[in-house]
Amino acid sequence: MVREGIEILSFEADSAHFHHAAAIATLGVPGLPSPLTAVSVHLCPNGTPVRLREVSYLYGHAAPQGFAIVGGDFNSLAPGDPEPDDLDSLAPHFRARYVDANGRMDRRPIASLLQAGFVDLGAQLGDRRRTVPGSAFPDTEFPTFRSDYLLASDALAQRTSGFTTADAGNAGAASDHYAIYADFDFGTASSRP
């Protein structure tokens, strides 16, 4: 699943610090002056306390001069995203996975990654569309919100040229999550919008 011309320099799976494991690849990408670190995560679905511990192992990838991207299902809501309209309709045992002591979505996992220096590419490019649940998966264990993110180091975020949530057509039947993707310009650095 790595495009021709991109060299896999290393790969590891971290199952010690993550409920579902994190896949970490270091890649040689033409046009980048140093390797790109790509991390795929699926943070714990069971509650914010575990997710806060998990994200702390990602902070080091946010070094501003480095090239890194962390993507996946964060089971968390970002600062600036709207509160889900259907949060109160969830059964209490599901709602408890997502809320703070005030009964609102707990935004601390994503907020802490942004404080570490990551850039939320969806927010940067104006796409905060929901990623869960897919339209064919009503009455799931989560509210309607953006659960999936691509977070990039500042150096990589400056080269981002596009971001999309793939929610058209039959996308909502393919998975309970809508896919997200970003485009990058590795020829020259572009200024951030």
C-alpha positions in Angstrom: 0.0 0.0 0.0 3.0 2.3 -0.5 3.2 4.1 -3.8 6.1 3.3 -6.1 9.0 5.6 -5.5 8.5 5.8 -1.8 11.0 3.8 0.2 10.1 2.1 3.4 13.0 2.8 5.8 11.5 1.2 8.9 8.2 -0.2 10.3 7.2 -1.0 13.8 4.0 -1.8 15.6 3.5 -0.4 19.2 1.0 -2.6 21.0 2.5 -1.8 24.5 1.2 1.8 24.6 -2.0 1.6 22.6 -5.3 -0.3 23.1 -5.3 -1.3 19.4 -1.6 -0.8 18.6 0.0 2.0 16.5 1.6 1.3 13.2 4.7 3.5 12.6 6.4 3.7 9.2 9.4 5.8 8.4 9.4 6.6 4.7 11.8 8.1 2.2 9.6 10.4 0.0 10.9 12.1 -3.1 10.9 15.9 -2.6 11.2 15.8 1.2 14.6 16.7 2.6 14.3 14.2 5.5 12.2 11.0 6.1 8.4 11.2 6.7 7.1 9.4 9.8 3.5 8.0 9.2 1.6 6.8 12.2 -1.7 5.0 12.0 -3.7 4.8 15.3 -7.1 3.6 16.5 -7.4 5.1 20.0 -9.2 3.3 22.8 -13.0 3.3 22.4 -13.6 2.9 26.1 -12.9 6.3 27.5 -10.9 9.5 27.6 -8.5 8.6 30.4 -7.0 5.8 28.3 -6.9 8.0 25.1 -5.1 10.7 27.0 -2.4 8.2 28.0 -2.2 6.9 24.4 -1.8 10.4 22.8 1.1 11.2 25.1 3.1 8.6 23.1 2.5 10.6 19.9 3.8 14.0 21.1 7.4 13.4 20.0 6.3 13.1 16.4 5.1 16.7 16.4 8.6 18.2 16.1 8.1 21.3 14.0 11.0 20.8 11.6 10.3 17.1 11.2 7.9 15.5 8.7 5.2 13.5 10.4 1.6 12.6 10.0 -0.7 10.7 12.5 -4.0 9.5 11.2 -6.8 7.3 12.2 -9.8 6.9 14.5 -9.2 9.1 17.6 -12.6 8.4 19.2 -12.4 12.1 20.3 -13.7 15.5 19.2 -11.4 18.4 18.3 -11.6 21.9 19.8 -13.7 24.0 17.4 -15.9 21.1 16.3 -19.6 21.4 17.1 -21.1 19.4 19.9 -23.0 16.4 18.5 -26.8 17.0 18.4 -27.4 13.3 19.2 -25.1 12.9 22.2 -27.9 12.8 24.7 -29.7 10.1 22.8 -26.9 7.6 23.4 -27.4 5.0 26.0 -25.5 6.1 29.2 -22.9 3.3 28.9 -22.0 4.5 25.4 -22.2 8.2 26.2 -19.7 7.7 29.2 -17.0 6.8 26.6 -17.0 10.3 25.2 -18.0 12.9 27.8 -16.4 15.0 30.5 -17.7 15.5 34.0 -20.1 18.1 32.6 -21.7 15.7 30.1 -20.1 17.4 27.1 -17.7 15.8 24.6 -14.3 15.6 26.1 -11.9 17.3 23.7 -8.7 16.9 25.7 -7.0 14.1 23.6 -7.1 16.2 20.4 -6.4 19.4 22.2 -3.3 18.0 23.8 -2.0 16.8 20.4 -2.5 20.3 19.0 -0.7 21.8 22.0 2.2 19.5 21.3 2.5 21.1 17.8 0.4 19.0 15.5 -1.9 20.7 12.9 -5.4 19.4 12.3 -5.4 19.2 8.5 -9.2 19.0 8.3 -9.6 22.1 10.3 -6.8 23.8 8.5 -8.5 23.3 5.1 -12.1 23.8 6.4 -13.4 20.3 6.3 -14.8 19.4 9.7 -17.5 17.0 8.4 -18.5 14.1 10.5 -16.8 10.8 9.9 -19.1 8.6 12.1 -21.4 6.9 11.7 -21.6 5.9 8.1 -25.1 6.4 6.8 -25.8 2.6 6.6 -24.9 2.2 10.3 -27.6 4.0 12.3 -28.0 3.4 16.0 -24.3 2.7 16.7 -22.4 3.2 19.9 -21.2 6.7 19.0 -22.7 10.1 18.3 -22.6 11.8 15.0 -19.2 13.6 15.0 -15.7 13.9 13.4 -13.8 11.0 15.0 -11.1 10.5 12.3 -8.2 12.9 11.8 -5.0 13.5 10.0 -2.7 15.5 12.2 0.6 16.7 10.8 3.8 18.3 12.0 4.0 21.9 11.1 6.6 21.3 8.3 4.3 18.8 6.7 1.1 20.8 7.2 2.7 23.7 5.2 2.9 21.3 2.2 -0.8 20.2 2.4 -2.7 21.1 -0.7 -6.0 19.4 0.0 -8.2 17.5 2.5 -11.4 15.6 1.9 -13.9 13.5 3.8 -15.2 10.9 1.4 -18.9 10.9 2.2 -20.6 10.9 -1.2 -22.4 8.1 -2.9 -22.1 4.7 -1.3 -19.3 5.7 1.0 -21.6 5.5 4.0 -22.2 1.8 3.3 -18.6 0.8 3.0 -17.8 1.3 6.7 -19.2 2.8 9.9 -16.5 5.5 9.4 -16.2 7.8 6.4 -12.7 7.8 4.9 -10.5 10.9 5.0 -7.5 11.8 2.9 -5.1 14.6 2.2 -3.0 15.8 -0.7 0.5 17.2 -0.4 2.9 19.1 -2.5 6.4 17.6 -2.1 7.9 19.7 -4.9 7.9 23.0 -3.0 6.7 24.2 0.4 3.5 26.1 0.1 2.3 28.7 2.6 -0.5 27.8 4.9 -4.0 29.3 4.1 
